[in-house]
Amino acid sequence: MPRLPVTSRRAVLATSLTGLALLGGSVLGPAQQAPPASPVGVAGWLADPLAPPDPFTATPAEVAAFFARLAPADAAALTHRFPEITGNLDGTPTALRYTANGIRAPHSTPRQILGFDNRADGLMVEVLGDLDTADRVMILVPGVNTDLAGFDTGLGDVQRRAPAWQARQVHDRVQATAPGARVAVIAWLGYDTPEGVGAAAVREDRAAAGALALQRFVQGLLLADAGRSIVVVGHSYGSIVAGLAAPGLPAQVTDIVALGSPGMGVPERSGLNTSARVWACASPNDWIRRVPGVRVLGLGHGTLPSDPEFGALPLPCGDVDGHDGYFEPHTAALQAIAELARALPAGDPR
């Protein structure tokens, strides 16, 4: 995969998971606050005697190579000195990221938190399943109004809108239908989503930053196992993130799913420039169906992927209710998503 230019990598780190200070507030609520801010940040990290790489410019591969050279005791010590960096730096070993984010949000244990930043609207990445041994990984990318405060409870305390709950539904269904399947499901709130259906939602600035962060995140996942395959599922505005990321995602991303999508930034599936299978659906009463499928002067997101003319493979969602019901346990959509999470594409040699 091509290396991102330095300016792009800085933008990714600045707008995603570089939690370099903790300013109060937590996904876990006011009674379970994270520890105070560390007095050291990037300057201290770069001055460390172990000579760690610049988190703004190093690729995930360079980060991984650095940690591979360290003695285990040194890696553990560095993690404890700089949890706000190691916990969010793609290429850092999974176990160290879990440890770092456990330090920053101690009441999150035994959850597997791969990224955490409680500044502003906040960011969070949670893994369900054993990521180190998984040969199939599904990444769920949420849409507008998703923030750290609603990661577990959902916007307006509507549970089915919560990324953590959605990921749990997929993982539980996979385990129920294929016990022992080596599958990991990731709730990836790794970008700053738009607030409401306003100007930011009809533009693609946030999605473009999210796409760069998603590409980098996938690079990191493949360092541990280049033979694993990955599914990206974007809901609503999250499908724009997936669409913009698609041309830069590696061939190991075999499937991209757009649920309740306002568009993927292109007029048709071929415009995504990806070898992945592209799936889409919108529920019968999803308000997204009323969104004009146009893109003019940087506004709008192109043809709705659920429209047959887009060219995506259809995913069943006739029994889904509204814009947020795609992961409800009774739906055919959840079953289809779970099947994608556990099944390699037809013809895969493994």
C-alpha positions as CSV (number, residue, x, y, z in Angstrom):
1,M,0.0,0.0,0.0
2,P,1.4,3.5,-0.8
3,R,2.9,5.4,2.0
4,L,0.8,8.5,2.9
5,P,2.6,11.8,2.5
6,V,3.8,13.4,5.7
7,T,1.2,16.1,5.7
8,S,-1.6,13.5,5.3
9,R,-0.2,11.4,8.1
10,R,0.0,14.4,10.4
11,A,-3.7,15.1,9.6
12,V,-4.6,11.5,10.4
13,L,-2.9,11.6,13.7
14,A,-4.1,15.1,14.6
15,T,-7.7,14.3,13.9
16,S,-7.8,10.7,15.1
17,L,-6.3,8.7,17.9
18,T,-3.3,10.7,19.1
19,G,-4.8,11.3,22.6
20,L,-1.9,13.3,23.9
21,A,-3.8,14.8,26.8
22,L,-6.7,13.7,29.0
23,L,-9.0,16.6,29.6
24,G,-11.7,14.9,31.7
25,G,-14.8,13.0,30.8
26,S,-15.0,9.4,29.9
27,V,-17.1,6.9,28.0
28,L,-17.5,5.3,31.4
29,G,-19.4,8.2,32.9
30,P,-18.5,10.9,35.5
31,A,-18.2,8.4,38.3
32,Q,-15.4,6.5,36.6
33,Q,-13.0,9.2,35.4
34,A,-9.7,8.5,33.7
35,P,-6.5,9.5,35.5
36,P,-5.2,13.1,35.2
37,A,-3.3,14.2,32.2
38,S,0.3,13.0,31.9
39,P,2.8,15.9,32.1
40,V,4.6,14.5,29.1
41,G,3.5,14.2,25.4
42,V,5.2,14.0,22.1
43,A,8.2,16.0,23.1
44,G,8.9,13.6,26.0
45,W,8.3,10.6,23.8
46,L,10.8,11.8,21.2
47,A,13.3,12.6,23.9
48,D,13.0,9.2,25.4
49,P,16.3,7.2,25.6
50,L,14.7,4.3,23.7
51,A,14.4,6.6,20.7
52,P,10.9,5.8,19.6
53,P,9.7,6.9,16.2
54,D,7.9,10.2,15.5
55,P,4.1,9.3,16.0
56,F,3.2,11.9,13.4
57,T,5.5,10.7,10.6
58,A,6.2,7.0,11.2
59,T,4.3,4.4,9.2
60,P,2.6,1.5,11.1
61,A,5.4,-0.7,9.7
62,E,8.1,1.5,11.1
63,V,6.3,1.6,14.5
64,A,6.0,-2.2,14.5
65,A,9.7,-2.6,13.6
66,F,10.7,-0.3,16.5
67,F,8.7,-2.4,19.0
68,A,10.1,-5.6,17.6
69,R,13.6,-4.4,18.4
70,L,12.8,-3.6,22.0
71,A,13.2,-6.0,24.9
72,P,9.8,-6.9,26.5
73,A,10.7,-5.0,29.7
74,D,11.6,-1.8,27.7
75,A,8.4,-2.0,25.6
76,A,6.3,-2.4,28.8
77,A,8.1,0.5,30.5
78,L,7.6,2.8,27.5
79,T,3.9,1.9,27.4
80,H,3.5,2.9,31.0
81,R,5.5,6.1,30.5
82,F,3.4,7.2,27.4
83,P,0.1,5.4,27.4
84,E,-1.6,8.3,25.6
85,I,0.7,7.6,22.6
86,T,1.2,3.8,22.7
87,G,-2.5,3.2,23.2
88,N,-3.4,4.9,19.9
89,L,-0.4,4.3,17.7
90,D,-1.0,1.9,14.8
91,G,1.7,-0.6,14.5
92,T,2.1,-0.9,18.3
93,P,1.5,-4.5,19.5
94,T,-2.1,-5.2,20.4
95,A,-1.4,-6.3,24.0
96,L,0.5,-3.1,24.6
97,R,-2.3,-0.9,23.3
98,Y,-4.8,-2.8,25.5
99,T,-2.5,-2.2,28.5
100,A,-2.0,1.5,27.7
101,N,-5.7,2.2,27.3
102,G,-6.4,0.2,30.5
103,I,-4.1,2.7,32.3
104,R,-5.9,5.7,30.8
105,A,-9.4,4.3,31.4
106,P,-8.8,1.7,34.2
107,H,-12.5,1.0,34.6
108,S,-12.8,-0.2,31.0
109,T,-11.0,-3.5,31.9
110,P,-11.5,-6.3,31.0
111,R,-12.6,-4.8,27.7
112,Q,-10.2,-4.7,24.8
113,I,-9.7,-1.0,24.0
114,L,-7.5,-0.5,21.0
115,G,-7.9,3.3,20.9
116,F,-9.1,5.9,23.4
117,D,-9.2,9.7,23.3
118,N,-11.6,11.7,25.6
119,R,-10.8,15.1,24.3
120,A,-13.6,17.1,22.6
121,D,-16.2,14.6,21.2
122,G,-13.8,11.7,21.9
123,L,-12.8,8.6,20.0
124,M,-12.7,4.9,20.9
125,V,-11.9,1.6,19.3
126,E,-13.0,-1.6,20.9
127,V,-12.2,-5.2,19.8
128,L,-14.5,-8.2,20.4
129,G,-12.7,-11.5,19.9
130,D,-9.0,-12.4,19.8
131,L,-7.5,-10.0,17.4
132,D,-4.1,-11.6,17.4
133,T,-5.4,-15.0,16.2
134,A,-8.3,-13.8,14.0
135,D,-8.1,-14.7,10.4
136,R,-11.2,-12.6,9.6
137,V,-11.7,-9.1,11.0
138,M,-14.8,-6.9,10.6
139,I,-14.6,-3.2,11.2
140,L,-17.8,-1.2,11.9
141,V,-17.6,2.5,11.0
142,P,-20.4,4.6,12.5
143,G,-22.0,7.7,11.2
144,V,-23.1,11.2,12.3
145,N,-23.6,12.2,15.9
146,T,-21.5,9.2,17.2
147,D,-19.2,10.2,20.0
148,L,-17.5,8.9,23.0
149,A,-20.4,9.7,25.3
150,G,-22.7,7.5,23.2
151,F,-20.2,4.7,22.4
152,D,-21.9,2.3,24.8
153,T,-25.4,3.9,25.2
154,G,-26.1,5.3,21.8
155,L,-27.3,8.7,20.7
156,G,-30.2,9.8,22.9
157,D,-29.7,6.6,24.9
158,V,-31.1,4.6,22.1
159,Q,-29.1,1.4,22.5
160,R,-29.2,0.2,18.9
161,R,-27.3,3.3,17.9
162,A,-24.3,2.4,20.1
163,P,-21.2,1.2,18.3
164,A,-20.3,-1.1,21.2
165,W,-23.8,-2.7,21.1
166,Q,-23.7,-3.1,17.4
167,A,-20.4,-4.9,17.4
168,R,-21.6,-7.1,20.2
169,Q,-24.6,-8.2,18.1
170,V,-22.4,-9.2,15.2
171,H,-19.8,-11.0,17.4
172,D,-22.5,-12.9,19.4
173,R,-24.3,-14.0,16.2
174,V,-21.0,-15.2,14.7
175,Q,-20.2,-17.2,17.8
176,A,-23.7,-18.6,18.0
177,T,-23.7,-19.8,14.4
178,A,-20.0,-20.8,14.1
179,P,-18.6,-21.5,17.6
180,G,-14.9,-21.1,17.7
181,A,-14.7,-19.1,14.5
182,R,-11.5,-17.0,14.5
183,V,-13.3,-13.7,14.0
184,A,-12.7,-10.3,15.6
185,V,-15.3,-7.5,15.3
186,I,-14.1,-4.0,15.9
187,A,-16.3,-1.0,16.8
188,W,-14.2,1.8,15.1
189,L,-15.0,5.3,16.3
190,G,-11.6,6.4,14.9
191,Y,-12.7,9.7,13.3
192,D,-14.5,12.9,14.3
193,T,-18.1,12.3,13.0
194,P,-20.3,15.3,11.9
195,E,-22.6,16.8,14.5
196,G,-26.1,16.3,13.1
197,V,-27.4,16.4,9.6
198,G,-26.0,19.8,8.7
199,A,-23.2,21.3,6.6
200,A,-20.6,18.9,7.9
201,A,-22.7,15.9,7.0
202,V,-23.3,17.0,3.4
203,R,-19.6,17.7,2.8
204,E,-16.9,15.1,2.9
205,D,-14.1,16.8,4.9
206,R,-14.7,14.6,8.0
207,A,-15.1,11.5,5.8
208,A,-11.8,12.2,4.0
209,A,-9.9,12.5,7.4
210,G,-11.7,9.4,8.6
211,A,-10.7,7.5,5.4
212,L,-7.0,8.3,5.9
213,A,-7.3,7.1,9.5
214,L,-9.1,3.9,8.4
215,Q,-6.4,3.1,5.8
216,R,-3.7,3.5,8.4
217,F,-5.6,1.4,10.9
218,V,-6.0,-1.4,8.3
219,Q,-2.3,-1.2,7.6
220,G,-1.6,-1.8,11.3
221,L,-4.0,-4.8,11.4
222,L,-2.3,-6.5,8.5
223,L,1.2,-6.3,10.1
224,A,0.3,-9.0,12.6
225,D,-1.1,-11.3,9.9
226,A,-0.8,-10.3,6.2
227,G,-2.9,-13.4,5.3
228,R,-6.0,-12.4,7.2
229,S,-9.0,-10.9,5.4
230,I,-11.0,-7.8,6.4
231,V,-14.6,-6.6,6.0
232,V,-15.4,-2.9,6.4
233,V,-19.0,-2.0,7.3
234,G,-20.0,1.6,7.1
235,H,-23.3,2.8,8.4
236,S,-24.8,6.1,7.2
237,Y,-22.0,8.7,7.0
238,G,-19.6,5.9,7.9
239,S,-20.2,4.4,4.5
240,I,-18.7,7.6,2.9
241,V,-15.6,7.0,5.0
242,A,-15.5,3.5,3.7
243,G,-16.0,4.7,0.1
244,L,-13.3,7.3,0.2
245,A,-10.9,4.8,1.8
246,A,-11.6,2.1,-0.7
247,P,-9.1,2.9,-3.4
248,G,-6.3,2.9,-0.8
249,L,-7.3,-0.2,1.1
250,P,-5.3,-3.4,0.3
251,A,-6.6,-6.5,-1.4
252,Q,-7.1,-8.2,2.0
253,V,-10.2,-6.0,2.4
254,T,-12.5,-8.4,0.6
255,D,-15.9,-6.9,1.3
256,I,-17.2,-3.4,1.9
257,V,-20.8,-2.9,3.2
258,A,-22.8,0.3,3.0
259,L,-25.9,0.3,5.4
260,G,-28.4,3.2,5.2
261,S,-25.9,5.1,3.0
262,P,-26.3,8.6,1.7
263,G,-23.6,7.8,-1.0
264,M,-20.0,6.7,-1.1
265,G,-18.6,9.7,-2.9
266,V,-18.9,8.2,-6.4
267,P,-21.7,7.8,-9.0
268,E,-21.3,4.0,-9.3
269,R,-19.5,1.0,-7.7
270,S,-16.7,1.0,-10.3
271,G,-15.7,4.5,-9.1
272,L,-14.5,3.0,-5.8
273,N,-11.5,1.5,-7.5
274,T,-11.5,-1.6,-5.3
275,S,-11.3,-5.3,-5.9
276,A,-13.5,-5.8,-2.8
277,R,-17.1,-7.0,-3.2
278,V,-19.4,-4.0,-2.4
279,W,-22.7,-4.7,-0.6
280,A,-25.5,-2.2,0.2
281,C,-29.0,-2.0,1.5
282,A,-31.4,0.6,3.0
283,S,-34.5,-0.4,5.0
284,P,-37.9,0.3,3.5
285,N,-38.6,3.2,5.9
286,D,-35.1,4.5,6.2
287,W,-35.2,8.3,5.8
288,I,-31.9,8.1,3.9
289,R,-33.9,6.9,0.8
290,R,-35.2,10.5,0.5
291,V,-31.7,12.0,0.2
292,P,-30.9,13.2,-3.3
293,G,-28.3,10.9,-4.9
294,V,-26.2,13.7,-6.3
295,R,-22.9,15.4,-5.8
296,V,-22.5,19.0,-6.8
297,L,-19.7,21.5,-6.0
298,G,-18.5,19.3,-3.1
299,L,-22.0,18.9,-1.6
300,G,-23.8,15.5,-1.5
301,H,-22.3,12.1,-1.8
302,G,-23.4,10.7,-5.2
303,T,-25.7,7.8,-6.0
304,L,-27.2,6.0,-3.1
305,P,-25.5,2.5,-3.0
306,S,-28.9,0.9,-2.3
307,D,-30.1,2.1,-5.7
308,P,-29.7,-0.8,-8.3
309,E,-28.0,1.6,-10.7
310,F,-25.0,2.0,-8.3
311,G,-24.1,-1.6,-8.9
312,A,-23.6,-2.9,-5.4
313,L,-24.6,-6.4,-4.4
314,P,-27.9,-6.4,-2.5
315,L,-27.9,-7.2,1.3
316,P,-31.3,-8.2,2.7
317,C,-32.8,-5.6,5.0
318,G,-36.6,-5.8,4.2
319,D,-37.3,-6.4,7.9
320,V,-35.1,-3.6,9.2
321,D,-36.9,-0.7,10.9
322,G,-35.7,2.8,10.3
323,H,-32.2,4.2,9.9
324,D,-30.6,2.5,13.0
325,G,-32.1,-1.0,13.0
326,Y,-29.6,-2.9,10.9
327,F,-28.0,-4.7,13.8
328,E,-31.2,-5.6,15.6
329,P,-31.1,-9.4,16.5
330,H,-34.2,-10.4,14.6
331,T,-33.2,-8.9,11.3
332,A,-32.0,-10.7,8.1
333,A,-29.4,-7.8,7.8
334,L,-27.7,-8.8,11.0
335,Q,-27.6,-12.5,9.9
336,A,-26.1,-11.5,6.5
337,I,-23.5,-9.2,8.2
338,A,-22.5,-12.0,10.6
339,E,-22.1,-14.4,7.6
340,L,-19.8,-11.9,6.0
341,A,-17.9,-11.6,9.2
342,R,-17.1,-15.3,9.4
343,A,-17.0,-16.3,5.7
344,L,-14.1,-15.8,3.4
345,P,-15.0,-14.9,-0.2
346,A,-15.8,-17.8,-2.5
347,G,-12.7,-19.2,-4.1
348,D,-10.4,-18.2,-1.2
349,P,-7.8,-20.9,-0.9
350,R,-7.7,-21.1,2.9
